[in-house]
Amino acid sequence: MMPCREFVETITTEPVGALSWSRRLALGSHRLICHRCRAFEANNRALDNLLQVHRQRLEEPAPPADEPLKTRVNRP
Ligand SMILES: [Zn+2]
């Protein structure tokens, strides 16, 4: 079985689409057996989604400086 360290390193550094079928099979087998890595992957995915939302917010143009501070801070 693939070691946990290799599983974590692979899912955090390599896009799934770039992996060979044998590598994806090894990941899937490990995921099936190891509850810790399943939990890590779920947390990692949630963190990625959270960062994606904030990244989009940071890329939006800054509000005009003359807009009241309360309005700027409470933007959705
Ligand atoms: Zn594991």
N, CA, C, O and the ligand as a Tripos MOL2 file, in Angstrom:
@<TRIPOS>MOLECULE
protein
  305   303    77     0     0
PROTEIN
NO_CHARGES

@<TRIPOS>ATOM
      1 N           0.8460   -1.1900    0.0000 N.3       1 MET1
      2 CA          0.0000    0.0000    0.0000 C.3       1 MET1
      3 C           0.8830    1.2430    0.0000 C.2       1 MET1
      4 O           1.9480    1.2750    0.6180 O.2       1 MET1
      5 N           0.4160    2.2530   -0.7020 N.am      2 MET2
      6 CA          1.1250    3.5330   -0.7580 C.3       2 MET2
      7 C           1.2100    4.1170    0.6520 C.2       2 MET2
      8 O           0.2080    4.1150    1.3670 O.2       2 MET2
      9 N           2.3680    4.6140    1.0700 N.am      3 PRO3
     10 CA          2.4590    5.2230    2.4020 C.3       3 PRO3
     11 C           1.6660    6.5330    2.4720 C.2       3 PRO3
     12 O           1.4920    7.2160    1.4630 O.2       3 PRO3
     13 N           1.1920    6.8710    3.6650 N.am      4 CYS4
     14 CA          0.4000    8.0920    3.8630 C.3       4 CYS4
     15 C           1.1490    9.3300    3.3720 C.2       4 CYS4
     16 O           0.5600   10.2040    2.7360 O.2       4 CYS4
     17 N           2.4160    9.4010    3.6620 N.am      5 ARG5
     18 CA          3.2080   10.5700    3.2590 C.3       5 ARG5
     19 C           3.1550   10.7610    1.7360 C.2       5 ARG5
     20 O           3.0230   11.8830    1.2470 O.2       5 ARG5
     21 N           3.2590    9.6690    1.0060 N.am      6 GLU6
     22 CA          3.2240    9.7450   -0.4580 C.3       6 GLU6
     23 C           1.8340   10.1630   -0.9440 C.2       6 GLU6
     24 O           1.7030   10.9370   -1.8920 O.2       6 GLU6
     25 N           0.7960    9.6380   -0.2790 N.am      7 PHE7
     26 CA         -0.5750   10.0130   -0.6420 C.3       7 PHE7
     27 C          -0.7600   11.5230   -0.4890 C.2       7 PHE7
     28 O          -1.2260   12.2030   -1.4030 O.2       7 PHE7
     29 N          -0.3870   12.0260    0.6800 N.am      8 VAL8
     30 CA         -0.5640   13.4600    0.9720 C.3       8 VAL8
     31 C           0.2540   14.3100    0.0070 C.2       8 VAL8
     32 O          -0.2310   15.3050   -0.5320 O.2       8 VAL8
     33 N           1.4960   13.9020   -0.2000 N.am      9 GLU9
     34 CA          2.3670   14.6720   -1.0990 C.3       9 GLU9
     35 C           1.7860   14.6930   -2.5210 C.2       9 GLU9
     36 O           1.8310   15.7180   -3.2010 O.2       9 GLU9
     37 N           1.2510   13.5720   -2.9520 N.am     10 THR10
     38 CA          0.7130   13.5030   -4.3120 C.3      10 THR10
     39 C          -0.5320   14.3590   -4.4700 C.2      10 THR10
     40 O          -0.6480   15.1080   -5.4400 O.2      10 THR10
     41 N          -1.4660   14.2590   -3.5300 N.am     11 ILE11
     42 CA         -2.7160   15.0170   -3.7100 C.3      11 ILE11
     43 C          -2.5230   16.5170   -3.5110 C.2      11 ILE11
     44 O          -3.3350   17.3150   -3.9790 O.2      11 ILE11
     45 N          -1.4500   16.9030   -2.8190 N.am     12 THR12
     46 CA         -1.2380   18.3380   -2.5970 C.3      12 THR12
     47 C          -0.3170   18.9710   -3.6320 C.2      12 THR12
     48 O          -0.2280   20.1960   -3.7060 O.2      12 THR12
     49 N           0.3610   18.1700   -4.4230 N.am     13 THR13
     50 CA          1.3150   18.7550   -5.3710 C.3      13 THR13
     51 C           1.0130   18.4570   -6.8310 C.2      13 THR13
     52 O           1.4910   19.1680   -7.7140 O.2      13 THR13
     53 N           0.2230   17.4120   -7.1030 N.am     14 GLU14
     54 CA          0.0280   17.0360   -8.5050 C.3      14 GLU14
     55 C          -1.4470   17.0630   -8.8710 C.2      14 GLU14
     56 O          -2.2770   16.5300   -8.1330 O.2      14 GLU14
     57 N          -1.7880   17.6830  -10.0140 N.am     15 PRO15
     58 CA         -3.1830   17.6420  -10.4600 C.3      15 PRO15
     59 C          -3.5720   16.2080  -10.8290 C.2      15 PRO15
     60 O          -2.8060   15.4930  -11.4750 O.2      15 PRO15
     61 N          -4.7620   15.8020  -10.4140 N.am     16 VAL16
     62 CA         -5.2040   14.4120  -10.6310 C.3      16 VAL16
     63 C          -5.1640   14.0440  -12.1120 C.2      16 VAL16
     64 O          -4.8160   12.9180  -12.4690 O.2      16 VAL16
     65 N          -5.5180   14.9840  -12.9600 N.am     17 GLY17
     66 CA         -5.5450   14.7000  -14.4000 C.3      17 GLY17
     67 C          -4.1840   14.3820  -14.9740 C.2      17 GLY17
     68 O          -4.0900   13.7600  -16.0320 O.2      17 GLY17
     69 N          -3.1230   14.7980  -14.2950 N.am     18 ALA18
     70 CA         -1.7740   14.5700  -14.8020 C.3      18 ALA18
     71 C          -1.2150   13.2140  -14.3670 C.2      18 ALA18
     72 O          -0.1300   12.8210  -14.7970 O.2      18 ALA18
     73 N          -1.9510   12.5040  -13.5190 N.am     19 LEU19
     74 CA         -1.4440   11.2330  -12.9900 C.3      19 LEU19
     75 C          -1.7700   10.0710  -13.9120 C.2      19 LEU19
     76 O          -2.7880   10.0810  -14.6030 O.2      19 LEU19
     77 N          -0.9050    9.0770  -13.9180 N.am     20 SER20
     78 CA         -1.1550    7.8620  -14.7000 C.3      20 SER20
     79 C          -2.2870    7.0670  -14.0440 C.2      20 SER20
     80 O          -2.6200    7.2890  -12.8800 O.2      20 SER20
     81 N          -2.8700    6.1440  -14.8000 N.am     21 TRP21
     82 CA         -3.9800    5.3610  -14.2360 C.3      21 TRP21
     83 C          -3.5110    4.5170  -13.0600 C.2      21 TRP21
     84 O          -4.2600    4.3060  -12.1070 O.2      21 TRP21
     85 N          -2.2540    4.0280  -13.1260 N.am     22 SER22
     86 CA         -1.7560    3.1880  -12.0170 C.3      22 SER22
     87 C          -1.5780    4.0270  -10.7480 C.2      22 SER22
     88 O          -1.8010    3.5520   -9.6350 O.2      22 SER22
     89 N          -1.1750    5.2730  -10.9430 N.am     23 ARG23
     90 CA         -1.0080    6.1760   -9.7900 C.3      23 ARG23
     91 C          -2.3750    6.5170   -9.1880 C.2      23 ARG23
     92 O          -2.5400    6.5480   -7.9690 O.2      23 ARG23
     93 N          -3.3470    6.7700  -10.0630 N.am     24 ARG24
     94 CA         -4.7040    7.0670   -9.5690 C.3      24 ARG24
     95 C          -5.2950    5.8580   -8.8510 C.2      24 ARG24
     96 O          -6.0060    5.9970   -7.8550 O.2      24 ARG24
     97 N          -4.9910    4.6780   -9.3680 N.am     25 LEU25
     98 CA         -5.4620    3.4530   -8.7250 C.3      25 LEU25
     99 C          -4.8370    3.3100   -7.3310 C.2      25 LEU25
    100 O          -5.5090    2.9250   -6.3740 O.2      25 LEU25
    101 N          -3.5470    3.6260   -7.2350 N.am     26 ALA26
    102 CA         -2.8620    3.5470   -5.9330 C.3      26 ALA26
    103 C          -3.4600    4.5630   -4.9570 C.2      26 ALA26
    104 O          -3.6480    4.2600   -3.7790 O.2      26 ALA26
    105 N          -3.7570    5.7680   -5.4490 N.am     27 LEU27
    106 CA         -4.3950    6.7730   -4.5910 C.3      27 LEU27
    107 C          -5.7700    6.3080   -4.1270 C.2      27 LEU27
    108 O          -6.1190    6.4250   -2.9520 O.2      27 LEU27
    109 N          -6.5420    5.7790   -5.0710 N.am     28 GLY28
    110 CA         -7.8950    5.3130   -4.7450 C.3      28 GLY28
    111 C          -7.8800    4.1730   -3.7360 C.2      28 GLY28
    112 O          -8.7150    4.1250   -2.8330 O.2      28 GLY28
    113 N          -6.9340    3.2590   -3.8910 N.am     29 SER29
    114 CA         -6.8170    2.1400   -2.9530 C.3      29 SER29
    115 C          -6.4620    2.6500   -1.5650 C.2      29 SER29
    116 O          -7.0140    2.2040   -0.5600 O.2      29 SER29
    117 N          -5.5400    3.5830   -1.5310 N.am     30 HIS30
    118 CA         -5.1250    4.1310   -0.2330 C.3      30 HIS30
    119 C          -6.2970    4.8680    0.4220 C.2      30 HIS30
    120 O          -6.5510    4.7220    1.6180 O.2      30 HIS30
    121 N          -6.9930    5.6480   -0.3740 N.am     31 ARG31
    122 CA         -8.1470    6.4280    0.1330 C.3      31 ARG31
    123 C          -9.2020    5.4930    0.7190 C.2      31 ARG31
    124 O          -9.8260    5.7960    1.7350 O.2      31 ARG31
    125 N          -9.3840    4.3660    0.0650 N.am     32 LEU32
    126 CA        -10.3860    3.3980    0.5120 C.3      32 LEU32
    127 C         -10.0420    2.8020    1.8740 C.2      32 LEU32
    128 O         -10.9200    2.5460    2.6980 O.2      32 LEU32
    129 N          -8.7730    2.5930    2.0870 N.am     33 ILE33
    130 CA         -8.3250    1.9040    3.2930 C.3      33 ILE33
    131 C          -8.0300    2.8510    4.4530 C.2      33 ILE33
    132 O          -8.2690    2.4980    5.6080 O.2      33 ILE33
    133 N          -7.5140    4.0540    4.1640 N.am     34 CYS34
    134 CA         -6.9780    4.9270    5.2120 C.3      34 CYS34
    135 C          -7.9460    6.0680    5.5560 C.2      34 CYS34
    136 O          -8.1150    7.0000    4.7690 O.2      34 CYS34
    137 N          -8.5670    5.9920    6.7150 N.am     35 HIS35
    138 CA         -9.5250    7.0330    7.1040 C.3      35 HIS35
    139 C          -8.8440    8.3620    7.3910 C.2      35 HIS35
    140 O          -9.4490    9.4180    7.2030 O.2      35 HIS35
    141 N          -7.5960    8.3290    7.8440 N.am     36 ARG36
    142 CA         -6.8810    9.5880    8.1290 C.3      36 ARG36
    143 C          -6.6280   10.3790    6.8440 C.2      36 ARG36
    144 O          -6.8040   11.5970    6.8100 O.2      36 ARG36
    145 N          -6.2230    9.6920    5.8150 N.am     37 CYS37
    146 CA         -5.9610   10.3910    4.5490 C.3      37 CYS37
    147 C          -7.2670   10.8540    3.8960 C.2      37 CYS37
    148 O          -7.2970   11.8870    3.2270 O.2      37 CYS37
    149 N          -8.3340   10.0950    4.0890 N.am     38 ARG38
    150 CA         -9.6500   10.5640    3.5880 C.3      38 ARG38
    151 C         -10.0210   11.8710    4.2760 C.2      38 ARG38
    152 O         -10.4850   12.8140    3.6350 O.2      38 ARG38
    153 N          -9.8110   11.9150    5.5960 N.am     39 ALA39
    154 CA        -10.1210   13.1350    6.3470 C.3      39 ALA39
    155 C          -9.2070   14.2790    5.9080 C.2      39 ALA39
    156 O          -9.6590   15.4120    5.7430 O.2      39 ALA39
    157 N          -7.9280   13.9790    5.7200 N.am     40 PHE40
    158 CA         -6.9970   15.0150    5.2750 C.3      40 PHE40
    159 C          -7.4270   15.5670    3.9210 C.2      40 PHE40
    160 O          -7.4300   16.7800    3.7140 O.2      40 PHE40
    161 N          -7.7870   14.6840    3.0080 N.am     41 GLU41
    162 CA         -8.1770   15.1200    1.6660 C.3      41 GLU41
    163 C          -9.4400   15.9830    1.7230 C.2      41 GLU41
    164 O          -9.5400   16.9860    1.0170 O.2      41 GLU41
    165 N         -10.3970   15.5950    2.5570 N.am     42 ALA42
    166 CA        -11.6340   16.3870    2.6880 C.3      42 ALA42
    167 C         -11.3170   17.7710    3.2530 C.2      42 ALA42
    168 O         -11.8460   18.7740    2.7730 O.2      42 ALA42
    169 N         -10.4560   17.8280    4.2690 N.am     43 ASN43
    170 CA        -10.0700   19.1220    4.8400 C.3      43 ASN43
    171 C          -9.3040   19.9640    3.8260 C.2      43 ASN43
    172 O          -9.5050   21.1750    3.7310 O.2      43 ASN43
    173 N          -8.4420   19.3220    3.0830 N.am     44 ASN44
    174 CA         -7.6520   20.0260    2.0770 C.3      44 ASN44
    175 C          -8.5660   20.6250    0.9970 C.2      44 ASN44
    176 O          -8.3480   21.7440    0.5340 O.2      44 ASN44
    177 N          -9.5730   19.8690    0.6130 N.am     45 ARG45
    178 CA        -10.5200   20.3450   -0.3970 C.3      45 ARG45
    179 C         -11.3320   21.5320    0.1440 C.2      45 ARG45
    180 O         -11.5690   22.5070   -0.5700 O.2      45 ARG45
    181 N         -11.7500   21.4370    1.3980 N.am     46 ALA46
    182 CA        -12.5050   22.5400    2.0080 C.3      46 ALA46
    183 C         -11.6410   23.7940    2.0980 C.2      46 ALA46
    184 O         -12.1170   24.9020    1.8530 O.2      46 ALA46
    185 N         -10.3810   23.6160    2.4480 N.am     47 LEU47
    186 CA         -9.4660   24.7550    2.5260 C.3      47 LEU47
    187 C          -9.2540   25.3760    1.1480 C.2      47 LEU47
    188 O          -9.2390   26.5990    1.0100 O.2      47 LEU47
    189 N          -9.0920   24.5350    0.1330 N.am     48 ASP48
    190 CA         -8.9380   25.0530   -1.2380 C.3      48 ASP48
    191 C         -10.1570   25.8800   -1.6490 C.2      48 ASP48
    192 O         -10.0170   26.9460   -2.2470 O.2      48 ASP48
    193 N         -11.3550   25.3790   -1.3240 N.am     49 ASN49
    194 CA        -12.5760   26.1070   -1.6700 C.3      49 ASN49
    195 C         -12.6410   27.4470   -0.9460 C.2      49 ASN49
    196 O         -13.0250   28.4600   -1.5310 O.2      49 ASN49
    197 N         -12.2690   27.4450    0.3120 N.am     50 LEU50
    198 CA        -12.2660   28.6730    1.0960 C.3      50 LEU50
    199 C         -11.2740   29.6890    0.5240 C.2      50 LEU50
    200 O         -11.5840   30.8720    0.3810 O.2      50 LEU50
    201 N         -10.0880   29.2040    0.2050 N.am     51 LEU51
    202 CA         -9.0750   30.1060   -0.3600 C.3      51 LEU51
    203 C          -9.5050   30.6320   -1.7210 C.2      51 LEU51
    204 O          -9.2120   31.7770   -2.0650 O.2      51 LEU51
    205 N         -10.1930   29.8100   -2.4910 N.am     52 GLN52
    206 CA        -10.6670   30.2380   -3.8040 C.3      52 GLN52
    207 C         -11.6300   31.4180   -3.6680 C.2      52 GLN52
    208 O         -11.5520   32.3750   -4.4380 O.2      52 GLN52
    209 N         -12.5290   31.3530   -2.6980 N.am     53 VAL53
    210 CA        -13.4810   32.4400   -2.4670 C.3      53 VAL53
    211 C         -12.7330   33.7180   -2.1070 C.2      53 VAL53
    212 O         -13.0390   34.7880   -2.6340 O.2      53 VAL53
    213 N         -11.7580   33.6120   -1.2140 N.am     54 HIS54
    214 CA        -11.0090   34.7950   -0.7990 C.3      54 HIS54
    215 C         -10.1300   35.3200   -1.9250 C.2      54 HIS54
    216 O          -9.9490   36.5300   -2.0600 O.2      54 HIS54
    217 N          -9.5860   34.4180   -2.7310 N.am     55 ARG55
    218 CA         -8.7580   34.8330   -3.8580 C.3      55 ARG55
    219 C          -9.5950   35.6750   -4.8190 C.2      55 ARG55
    220 O          -9.1240   36.6970   -5.3160 O.2      55 ARG55
    221 N         -10.8290   35.2540   -5.0830 N.am     56 GLN56
    222 CA        -11.7090   36.0210   -5.9680 C.3      56 GLN56
    223 C         -11.9930   37.3970   -5.3760 C.2      56 GLN56
    224 O         -12.0150   38.3980   -6.0920 O.2      56 GLN56
    225 N         -12.2070   37.4350   -4.0690 N.am     57 ARG57
    226 CA        -12.4640   38.7270   -3.4100 C.3      57 ARG57
    227 C         -11.2650   39.6500   -3.5000 C.2      57 ARG57
    228 O         -11.4170   40.8530   -3.7120 O.2      57 ARG57
    229 N         -10.0650   39.0880   -3.3400 N.am     58 LEU58
    230 CA         -8.8560   39.9140   -3.3910 C.3      58 LEU58
    231 C          -8.5860   40.4360   -4.7960 C.2      58 LEU58
    232 O          -7.9610   41.4830   -4.9630 O.2      58 LEU58
    233 N          -9.0570   39.7060   -5.8070 N.am     59 GLU59
    234 CA         -8.8150   40.1250   -7.1820 C.3      59 GLU59
    235 C          -9.8210   41.1660   -7.6540 C.2      59 GLU59
    236 O          -9.6350   41.7620   -8.7150 O.2      59 GLU59
    237 N         -10.8880   41.3960   -6.8830 N.am     60 GLU60
    238 CA        -11.8600   42.4190   -7.2510 C.3      60 GLU60
    239 C         -11.2160   43.7810   -7.0810 C.2      60 GLU60
    240 O         -10.3580   43.9610   -6.2170 O.2      60 GLU60
    241 N         -11.6220   44.7380   -7.8960 N.am     61 PRO61
    242 CA        -11.0570   46.0730   -7.7370 C.3      61 PRO61
    243 C         -11.4050   46.6450   -6.3590 C.2      61 PRO61
    244 O         -12.4750   46.3760   -5.8130 O.2      61 PRO61
    245 N         -10.5050   47.4180   -5.8240 N.am     62 ALA62
    246 CA        -10.7160   48.0220   -4.5010 C.3      62 ALA62
    247 C         -11.8570   49.0370   -4.5780 C.2      62 ALA62
    248 O         -12.0090   49.7220   -5.5900 O.2      62 ALA62
    249 N         -12.6550   49.1360   -3.5180 N.am     63 PRO63
    250 CA        -13.7260   50.1360   -3.5130 C.3      63 PRO63
    251 C         -13.1310   51.5390   -3.4750 C.2      63 PRO63
    252 O         -12.0040   51.7220   -3.0130 O.2      63 PRO63
    253 N         -13.8760   52.5270   -3.9560 N.am     64 PRO64
    254 CA        -13.3730   53.8920   -3.9400 C.3      64 PRO64
    255 C         -13.0320   54.3260   -2.5160 C.2      64 PRO64
    256 O         -13.7320   53.9800   -1.5650 O.2      64 PRO64
    257 N         -11.9730   55.0690   -2.3870 N.am     65 ALA65
    258 CA        -11.5060   55.4860   -1.0610 C.3      65 ALA65
    259 C         -12.4880   56.4190   -0.3700 C.2      65 ALA65
    260 O         -12.4770   56.5370    0.8550 O.2      65 ALA65
    261 N         -13.3460   57.0890   -1.1550 N.am     66 ASP66
    262 CA        -14.2690   58.0220   -0.5180 C.3      66 ASP66
    263 C         -15.5520   57.3330   -0.0360 C.2      66 ASP66
    264 O         -16.4160   57.9770    0.5590 O.2      66 ASP66
    265 N         -15.6750   56.0200   -0.2940 N.am     67 GLU67
    266 CA        -16.8340   55.2640    0.1840 C.3      67 GLU67
    267 C         -16.6800   55.0950    1.7000 C.2      67 GLU67
    268 O         -15.5790   54.8260    2.1810 O.2      67 GLU67
    269 N         -17.7710   55.2520    2.4530 N.am     68 PRO68
    270 CA        -17.6420   55.1170    3.9120 C.3      68 PRO68
    271 C         -17.0450   53.7620    4.3090 C.2      68 PRO68
    272 O         -17.3560   52.7350    3.7070 O.2      68 PRO68
    273 N         -16.2010   53.7790    5.3110 N.am     69 LEU69
    274 CA        -15.4880   52.5710    5.7590 C.3      69 LEU69
    275 C         -16.4480   51.4380    6.0850 C.2      69 LEU69
    276 O         -16.1960   50.2900    5.7200 O.2      69 LEU69
    277 N         -17.5480   51.7460    6.7690 N.am     70 LYS70
    278 CA        -18.5000   50.7090    7.1660 C.3      70 LYS70
    279 C         -19.0500   49.9900    5.9390 C.2      70 LYS70
    280 O         -19.2350   48.7730    5.9670 O.2      70 LYS70
    281 N         -19.3110   50.7200    4.8790 N.am     71 THR71
    282 CA        -19.8360   50.1260    3.6540 C.3      71 THR71
    283 C         -18.7780   49.2400    3.0010 C.2      71 THR71
    284 O         -19.0850   48.1540    2.5110 O.2      71 THR71
    285 N         -17.5120   49.7180    2.9970 N.am     72 ARG72
    286 CA        -16.4300   48.9480    2.3680 C.3      72 ARG72
    287 C         -16.1740   47.6420    3.1050 C.2      72 ARG72
    288 O         -15.9260   46.6140    2.4750 O.2      72 ARG72
    289 N         -16.2320   47.6690    4.4330 N.am     73 VAL73
    290 CA        -15.9330   46.4860    5.2410 C.3      73 VAL73
    291 C         -17.0530   45.4580    5.1310 C.2      73 VAL73
    292 O         -16.7860   44.2570    5.1390 O.2      73 VAL73
    293 N         -18.2770   45.8990    5.0310 N.am     74 ASN74
    294 CA        -19.4260   44.9890    5.0140 C.3      74 ASN74
    295 C         -19.8110   44.5000    3.6380 C.2      74 ASN74
    296 O         -20.8720   43.8970    3.4760 O.2      74 ASN74
    297 N         -18.9760   44.7430    2.6390 N.am     75 ARG75
    298 CA        -19.2890   44.2490    1.2920 C.3      75 ARG75
    299 C         -19.4010   42.7240    1.2880 C.2      75 ARG75
    300 O         -18.6590   42.0540    2.0060 O.2      75 ARG75
    301 N         -20.3070   42.1710    0.5000 N.am     76 PRO76
    302 CA        -20.4480   40.7120    0.4390 C.3      76 PRO76
    303 C         -19.2370   40.0520   -0.1910 C.2      76 PRO76
    304 O         -19.1970   38.8280   -0.3180 O.2      76 PRO76
    305 ZN         -3.0440    7.2760    4.7170 Zn       77 ZN77
@<TRIPOS>BOND
     1     1     2 1
     2     2     3 1
     3     3     4 2
     4     3     5 am
     5     5     6 1
     6     6     7 1
     7     7     8 2
     8     7     9 am
     9     9    10 1
    10    10    11 1
    11    11    12 2
    12    11    13 am
    13    13    14 1
    14    14    15 1
    15    15    16 2
    16    15    17 am
    17    17    18 1
    18    18    19 1
    19    19    20 2
    20    19    21 am
    21    21    22 1
    22    22    23 1
    23    23    24 2
    24    23    25 am
    25    25    26 1
    26    26    27 1
    27    27    28 2
    28    27    29 am
    29    29    30 1
    30    30    31 1
    31    31    32 2
    32    31    33 am
    33    33    34 1
    34    34    35 1
    35    35    36 2
    36    35    37 am
    37    37    38 1
    38    38    39 1
    39    39    40 2
    40    39    41 am
    41    41    42 1
    42    42    43 1
    43    43    44 2
    44    43    45 am
    45    45    46 1
    46    46    47 1
    47    47    48 2
    48    47    49 am
    49    49    50 1
    50    50    51 1
    51    51    52 2
    52    51    53 am
    53    53    54 1
    54    54    55 1
    55    55    56 2
    56    55    57 am
    57    57    58 1
    58    58    59 1
    59    59    60 2
    60    59    61 am
    61    61    62 1
    62    62    63 1
    63    63    64 2
    64    63    65 am
    65    65    66 1
    66    66    67 1
    67    67    68 2
    68    67    69 am
    69    69    70 1
    70    70    71 1
    71    71    72 2
    72    71    73 am
    73    73    74 1
    74    74    75 1
    75    75    76 2
    76    75    77 am
    77    77    78 1
    78    78    79 1
    79    79    80 2
    80    79    81 am
    81    81    82 1
    82    82    83 1
    83    83    84 2
    84    83    85 am
    85    85    86 1
    86    86    87 1
    87    87    88 2
    88    87    89 am
    89    89    90 1
    90    90    91 1
    91    91    92 2
    92    91    93 am
    93    93    94 1
    94    94    95 1
    95    95    96 2
    96    95    97 am
    97    97    98 1
    98    98    99 1
    99    99   100 2
   100    99   101 am
   101   101   102 1
   102   102   103 1
   103   103   104 2
   104   103   105 am
   105   105   106 1
   106   106   107 1
   107   107   108 2
   108   107   109 am
   109   109   110 1
   110   110   111 1
   111   111   112 2
   112   111   113 am
   113   113   114 1
   114   114   115 1
   115   115   116 2
   116   115   117 am
   117   117   118 1
   118   118   119 1
   119   119   120 2
   120   119   121 am
   121   121   122 1
   122   122   123 1
   123   123   124 2
   124   123   125 am
   125   125   126 1
   126   126   127 1
   127   127   128 2
   128   127   129 am
   129   129   130 1
   130   130   131 1
   131   131   132 2
   132   131   133 am
   133   133   134 1
   134   134   135 1
   135   135   136 2
   136   135   137 am
   137   137   138 1
   138   138   139 1
   139   139   140 2
   140   139   141 am
   141   141   142 1
   142   142   143 1
   143   143   144 2
   144   143   145 am
   145   145   146 1
   146   146   147 1
   147   147   148 2
   148   147   149 am
   149   149   150 1
   150   150   151 1
   151   151   152 2
   152   151   153 am
   153   153   154 1
   154   154   155 1
   155   155   156 2
   156   155   157 am
   157   157   158 1
   158   158   159 1
   159   159   160 2
   160   159   161 am
   161   161   162 1
   162   162   163 1
   163   163   164 2
   164   163   165 am
   165   165   166 1
   166   166   167 1
   167   167   168 2
   168   167   169 am
   169   169   170 1
   170   170   171 1
   171   171   172 2
   172   171   173 am
   173   173   174 1
   174   174   175 1
   175   175   176 2
   176   175   177 am
   177   177   178 1
   178   178   179 1
   179   179   180 2
   180   179   181 am
   181   181   182 1
   182   182   183 1
   183   183   184 2
   184   183   185 am
   185   185   186 1
   186   186   187 1
   187   187   188 2
   188   187   189 am
   189   189   190 1
   190   190   191 1
   191   191   192 2
   192   191   193 am
   193   193   194 1
   194   194   195 1
   195   195   196 2
   196   195   197 am
   197   197   198 1
   198   198   199 1
   199   199   200 2
   200   199   201 am
   201   201   202 1
   202   202   203 1
   203   203   204 2
   204   203   205 am
   205   205   206 1
   206   206   207 1
   207   207   208 2
   208   207   209 am
   209   209   210 1
   210   210   211 1
   211   211   212 2
   212   211   213 am
   213   213   214 1
   214   214   215 1
   215   215   216 2
   216   215   217 am
   217   217   218 1
   218   218   219 1
   219   219   220 2
   220   219   221 am
   221   221   222 1
   222   222   223 1
   223   223   224 2
   224   223   225 am
   225   225   226 1
   226   226   227 1
   227   227   228 2
   228   227   229 am
   229   229   230 1
   230   230   231 1
   231   231   232 2
   232   231   233 am
   233   233   234 1
   234   234   235 1
   235   235   236 2
   236   235   237 am
   237   237   238 1
   238   238   239 1
   239   239   240 2
   240   239   241 am
   241   241   242 1
   242   242   243 1
   243   243   244 2
   244   243   245 am
   245   245   246 1
   246   246   247 1
   247   247   248 2
   248   247   249 am
   249   249   250 1
   250   250   251 1
   251   251   252 2
   252   251   253 am
   253   253   254 1
   254   254   255 1
   255   255   256 2
   256   255   257 am
   257   257   258 1
   258   258   259 1
   259   259   260 2
   260   259   261 am
   261   261   262 1
   262   262   263 1
   263   263   264 2
   264   263   265 am
   265   265   266 1
   266   266   267 1
   267   267   268 2
   268   267   269 am
   269   269   270 1
   270   270   271 1
   271   271   272 2
   272   271   273 am
   273   273   274 1
   274   274   275 1
   275   275   276 2
   276   275   277 am
   277   277   278 1
   278   278   279 1
   279   279   280 2
   280   279   281 am
   281   281   282 1
   282   282   283 1
   283   283   284 2
   284   283   285 am
   285   285   286 1
   286   286   287 1
   287   287   288 2
   288   287   289 am
   289   289   290 1
   290   290   291 1
   291   291   292 2
   292   291   293 am
   293   293   294 1
   294   294   295 1
   295   295   296 2
   296   295   297 am
   297   297   298 1
   298   298   299 1
   299   299   300 2
   300   299   301 am
   301   301   302 1
   302   302   303 1
   303   303   304 2
@<TRIPOS>SUBSTRUCTURE
     1 MET1         2 RESIDUE 1 A MET
     2 MET2         6 RESIDUE 1 A MET
     3 PRO3        10 RESIDUE 1 A PRO
     4 CYS4        14 RESIDUE 1 A CYS
     5 ARG5        18 RESIDUE 1 A ARG
     6 GLU6        22 RESIDUE 1 A GLU
     7 PHE7        26 RESIDUE 1 A PHE
     8 VAL8        30 RESIDUE 1 A VAL
     9 GLU9        34 RESIDUE 1 A GLU
    10 THR10       38 RESIDUE 1 A THR
    11 ILE11       42 RESIDUE 1 A ILE
    12 THR12       46 RESIDUE 1 A THR
    13 THR13       50 RESIDUE 1 A THR
    14 GLU14       54 RESIDUE 1 A GLU
    15 PRO15       58 RESIDUE 1 A PRO
    16 VAL16       62 RESIDUE 1 A VAL
    17 GLY17       66 RESIDUE 1 A GLY
    18 ALA18       70 RESIDUE 1 A ALA
    19 LEU19       74 RESIDUE 1 A LEU
    20 SER20       78 RESIDUE 1 A SER
    21 TRP21       82 RESIDUE 1 A TRP
    22 SER22       86 RESIDUE 1 A SER
    23 ARG23       90 RESIDUE 1 A ARG
    24 ARG24       94 RESIDUE 1 A ARG
    25 LEU25       98 RESIDUE 1 A LEU
    26 ALA26      102 RESIDUE 1 A ALA
    27 LEU27      106 RESIDUE 1 A LEU
    28 GLY28      110 RESIDUE 1 A GLY
    29 SER29      114 RESIDUE 1 A SER
    30 HIS30      118 RESIDUE 1 A HIS
    31 ARG31      122 RESIDUE 1 A ARG
    32 LEU32      126 RESIDUE 1 A LEU
    33 ILE33      130 RESIDUE 1 A ILE
    34 CYS34      134 RESIDUE 1 A CYS
    35 HIS35      138 RESIDUE 1 A HIS
    36 ARG36      142 RESIDUE 1 A ARG
    37 CYS37      146 RESIDUE 1 A CYS
    38 ARG38      150 RESIDUE 1 A ARG
    39 ALA39      154 RESIDUE 1 A ALA
    40 PHE40      158 RESIDUE 1 A PHE
    41 GLU41      162 RESIDUE 1 A GLU
    42 ALA42      166 RESIDUE 1 A ALA
    43 ASN43      170 RESIDUE 1 A ASN
    44 ASN44      174 RESIDUE 1 A ASN
    45 ARG45      178 RESIDUE 1 A ARG
    46 ALA46      182 RESIDUE 1 A ALA
    47 LEU47      186 RESIDUE 1 A LEU
    48 ASP48      190 RESIDUE 1 A ASP
    49 ASN49      194 RESIDUE 1 A ASN
    50 LEU50      198 RESIDUE 1 A LEU
    51 LEU51      202 RESIDUE 1 A LEU
    52 GLN52      206 RESIDUE 1 A GLN
    53 VAL53      210 RESIDUE 1 A VAL
    54 HIS54      214 RESIDUE 1 A HIS
    55 ARG55      218 RESIDUE 1 A ARG
    56 GLN56      222 RESIDUE 1 A GLN
    57 ARG57      226 RESIDUE 1 A ARG
    58 LEU58      230 RESIDUE 1 A LEU
    59 GLU59      234 RESIDUE 1 A GLU
    60 GLU60      238 RESIDUE 1 A GLU
    61 PRO61      242 RESIDUE 1 A PRO
    62 ALA62      246 RESIDUE 1 A ALA
    63 PRO63      250 RESIDUE 1 A PRO
    64 PRO64      254 RESIDUE 1 A PRO
    65 ALA65      258 RESIDUE 1 A ALA
    66 ASP66      262 RESIDUE 1 A ASP
    67 GLU67      266 RESIDUE 1 A GLU
    68 PRO68      270 RESIDUE 1 A PRO
    69 LEU69      274 RESIDUE 1 A LEU
    70 LYS70      278 RESIDUE 1 A LYS
    71 THR71      282 RESIDUE 1 A THR
    72 ARG72      286 RESIDUE 1 A ARG
    73 VAL73      290 RESIDUE 1 A VAL
    74 ASN74      294 RESIDUE 1 A ASN
    75 ARG75      298 RESIDUE 1 A ARG
    76 PRO76      302 RESIDUE 1 A PRO
    77 ZN77       305 GROUP 0 **** ****
